[in-house]
């Protein structure tokens, strides 16, 4: 009786072991213990390193691409059509003007060829020609501004000394010559003279405070 009971117990135990073994063959044993995470500071530094690396690579790569693009010569293809060239870049314009300047107590004129791109450049060249014909080499035209019929001529500071040396009569002729040149060539009837971008209201041989016309 006991022997049979022992056999039954052994069979039950063996059957239980076989079932357990079959179950673990179908489903692998899961690990209860999880892998520990690294410290937060270490993870933070690692992410910072990755971000910094990506930033440096992007910055250097972008700089290289931009440098290569800027160094590449750009030559527009006009396909032989001159109108396309004119629309893209203004060509130099050549014109002949009569400029007036003082000589022997009166105004005389000379024709000059002016090559420029803009209207203001043309006025600058004309005024510089008047100064050159008048024997004035130290004065430069700094800026030119237009306002309807008025042109503002900004001259360098030696212009005041030159006016004092010329005296009232010749200095007045010089300014009248500039006004006449502006009127006959550019339809500008009024001229305002500035010196180093300032209005000179007093202390000059020839009055520069008002508008010459």
C-alpha positions as CSV (number, residue, x, y, z in Angstrom):
1,X,0.0,0.0,0.0
2,X,2.7,2.4,1.0
3,X,4.7,1.4,-2.0
4,X,1.9,2.2,-4.4
5,X,1.4,5.5,-2.7
6,X,5.1,6.3,-3.1
7,X,4.9,5.4,-6.8
8,X,1.9,7.7,-7.2
9,X,3.6,10.5,-5.5
10,X,6.7,10.1,-7.6
11,X,4.6,10.0,-10.8
12,X,2.8,13.2,-9.7
13,X,6.0,14.9,-8.8
14,X,7.6,13.8,-12.2
15,X,4.5,15.0,-14.1
16,X,4.7,18.4,-12.2
17,X,8.3,18.8,-13.1
18,X,7.6,17.9,-16.7
19,X,4.9,20.5,-16.9
20,X,7.1,23.1,-15.3
21,X,10.0,22.3,-17.6
22,X,7.6,22.4,-20.7
23,X,6.3,25.8,-19.5
24,X,9.8,27.3,-19.2
25,X,10.7,26.0,-22.6
26,X,7.7,27.9,-24.1
27,X,8.3,31.1,-22.1
28,X,11.8,32.1,-21.2
29,X,12.4,33.0,-17.6
30,X,12.0,36.7,-17.0
31,X,14.6,38.4,-14.9
32,X,13.1,40.1,-11.9
33,X,16.1,42.4,-11.5
34,X,16.3,45.4,-13.8
35,X,19.6,46.8,-15.0
36,X,20.4,49.9,-12.9
37,X,20.3,53.3,-14.7
38,X,23.4,55.5,-14.7
39,X,23.4,58.5,-12.4
40,X,21.4,61.6,-13.7
41,X,24.5,63.8,-13.8
42,X,26.2,61.3,-16.1
43,X,23.2,61.1,-18.4
44,X,22.9,64.9,-18.5
45,X,26.6,65.3,-19.4
46,X,26.3,62.7,-22.1
47,X,23.3,64.5,-23.7
48,X,25.2,67.8,-23.5
49,X,28.1,66.2,-25.2
50,X,25.9,64.9,-28.0
51,X,24.2,68.3,-28.5
52,X,27.5,70.1,-28.5
53,X,29.0,67.7,-31.1
54,X,26.0,68.2,-33.4
55,X,26.2,71.9,-33.0
56,X,29.9,72.0,-33.9
57,X,29.5,69.7,-36.9
58,X,26.6,71.8,-38.2
59,X,28.4,75.1,-37.6
60,X,31.6,74.0,-39.3
61,X,29.7,72.4,-42.2
62,X,27.5,75.4,-42.8
63,X,30.5,77.7,-42.7
64,X,32.3,75.6,-45.3
65,X,29.3,75.5,-47.6
66,X,28.8,79.3,-47.4
67,X,32.5,80.0,-47.9
68,X,32.5,77.8,-51.0
69,X,29.4,79.5,-52.3
70,X,30.7,83.0,-51.8
71,X,34.1,82.3,-53.3
72,X,32.5,80.9,-56.5
73,X,32.5,83.5,-59.3
74,X,29.0,84.4,-60.5
75,X,28.9,85.3,-64.2
76,X,25.4,86.0,-65.5
77,X,24.6,84.5,-68.8
78,X,23.1,87.1,-71.1
79,X,22.8,84.8,-74.1
80,X,24.0,87.6,-76.3
81,X,21.0,89.8,-75.5
82,X,22.2,93.4,-74.5
83,X,18.8,94.2,-73.0
84,X,19.3,91.5,-70.3
85,X,22.6,93.1,-69.4
86,X,21.1,96.5,-69.0
87,X,18.3,95.2,-66.8
88,X,20.8,93.5,-64.5
89,X,23.6,96.0,-64.1
90,X,23.5,99.7,-65.1
91,X,26.0,100.6,-67.8
92,X,28.2,103.6,-67.7
93,X,26.6,106.6,-69.4
94,X,28.6,109.1,-71.4
95,X,27.3,112.6,-72.0
96,X,28.7,116.0,-72.9
97,X,27.9,119.1,-70.8
98,X,28.7,122.8,-70.9
99,X,30.3,123.9,-67.6
100,X,30.7,127.6,-66.6
101,X,33.6,128.9,-64.5
102,X,35.2,132.3,-63.8
103,X,38.1,133.6,-66.0
104,X,39.4,137.1,-66.3
105,X,36.5,138.6,-64.5
106,X,33.7,136.9,-66.4
107,X,32.1,133.5,-66.9
108,X,33.3,131.3,-69.7
109,X,32.2,127.8,-70.7
110,X,33.9,124.6,-71.7
111,X,32.4,121.3,-73.0
112,X,33.3,118.3,-70.9
113,X,32.6,114.6,-71.4
114,X,31.2,113.0,-68.2
115,X,31.0,109.3,-67.7
116,X,28.9,108.1,-64.8
117,X,26.2,105.7,-63.6
118,X,23.7,107.9,-61.8
119,X,22.4,111.4,-62.1
120,X,24.2,112.4,-58.8
121,X,27.4,111.1,-60.2
122,X,27.0,113.2,-63.3
123,X,26.4,116.3,-61.2
124,X,29.5,115.5,-59.1
125,X,31.7,115.2,-62.2
126,X,30.4,118.5,-63.6
127,X,31.1,120.4,-60.4
128,X,34.6,118.8,-60.1
129,X,35.2,120.0,-63.7
130,X,34.2,123.6,-62.8
131,X,36.6,123.5,-59.8
132,X,39.4,122.1,-62.0
133,X,39.0,124.7,-64.7
134,X,39.0,127.3,-62.0
135,X,42.4,126.1,-60.8
136,X,40.9,124.6,-57.5
137,X,42.4,121.2,-56.8
138,X,41.9,120.8,-53.0
139,X,38.1,120.9,-52.9
140,X,36.1,117.6,-53.3
141,X,32.4,117.1,-53.7
142,X,31.4,114.9,-50.8
143,X,27.7,114.4,-51.4
144,X,25.0,115.5,-53.8
145,X,21.3,115.6,-52.9
146,X,18.3,116.6,-55.1
147,X,14.9,118.0,-54.0
148,X,12.7,118.8,-57.0
149,X,14.5,121.9,-58.5
150,X,17.1,122.3,-55.7
151,X,20.4,120.5,-55.5
152,X,22.5,120.4,-52.4
153,X,26.2,120.3,-52.9
154,X,28.3,119.2,-50.0
155,X,31.9,120.3,-50.4
156,X,35.0,119.6,-48.4
157,X,36.2,122.2,-45.8
158,X,39.0,123.7,-48.0
159,X,36.2,125.3,-50.0
160,X,35.9,128.1,-47.4
161,X,39.6,129.0,-47.6
162,X,39.4,129.0,-51.4
163,X,36.5,131.5,-51.3
164,X,38.5,133.8,-49.0
165,X,41.4,133.7,-51.4
166,X,39.3,134.3,-54.5
167,X,37.6,137.4,-53.0
168,X,34.0,138.5,-53.3
169,X,33.9,139.1,-57.1
170,X,35.6,135.9,-58.3
171,X,34.0,133.8,-55.5
172,X,30.6,135.1,-56.6
173,X,31.4,134.3,-60.2
174,X,32.4,130.7,-59.2
175,X,29.1,130.1,-57.4
176,X,27.1,131.6,-60.3
177,X,29.0,129.4,-62.7
178,X,27.9,126.3,-60.7
179,X,24.3,127.5,-60.6
180,X,24.2,128.2,-64.3
181,X,25.8,124.8,-65.0
182,X,23.1,123.1,-62.9
183,X,20.3,125.1,-64.6
184,X,21.3,124.6,-68.2
185,X,22.3,121.0,-68.0
186,X,20.2,119.4,-65.3
187,X,17.1,121.8,-65.1
188,X,18.0,122.5,-61.4
189,X,17.4,126.2,-60.8
190,X,18.4,126.4,-57.1
191,X,21.7,125.4,-55.4
192,X,22.4,125.1,-51.7
193,X,26.0,124.9,-50.7
194,X,27.1,122.9,-47.7
195,X,30.6,122.4,-46.2
196,X,31.3,119.1,-44.5
197,X,27.6,118.5,-44.3
198,X,27.0,121.8,-42.4
199,X,25.2,125.0,-43.4
200,X,27.6,127.9,-43.2
201,X,25.6,130.9,-41.9
202,X,28.4,133.4,-41.3
203,X,32.1,134.2,-41.4
204,X,32.6,133.7,-45.2
205,X,33.6,136.2,-47.9
206,X,30.7,135.0,-50.1
207,X,27.3,134.4,-48.5
208,X,26.6,130.7,-48.3
209,X,23.7,130.9,-45.9
210,X,21.0,131.2,-48.5
211,X,20.0,129.4,-51.6
212,X,21.7,130.5,-54.9
213,X,19.5,130.7,-57.9
